[in-house]
Amino acid sequence: MTPTIGRIVHYWSLGHNADQKPEDRTNCLASIITAVWSETVVNLYVFPQDPYGVPDAPFYRTSVQLNRVGGESWSWPEIVK
């Protein structure tokens, strides 16, 4: 897929591994792409929640890499059929 402004993606505050099971994805947050630098680098507006599910203040992240392991990254949401 090609990233475009306005698309909803996952933001990973600690990086992520595509093999992670959904229950292991506690650092996965909803986000919207706000700028596209390349096929793999975007700016995001992130919507966090506290441990009790209460929305926290949204924040921006710039130049976030796709599927980076060991640091913040973004990924496409999985398709559930």
Secondary structure, DSSP 8 states (H G I E B T S, - for coil): ----TT-EEEEETT---TT--GGG-TTEEEEEEEEESSSSEEEEEEE-B-TTS-B---EEEEEEEET-TTS-EEE------
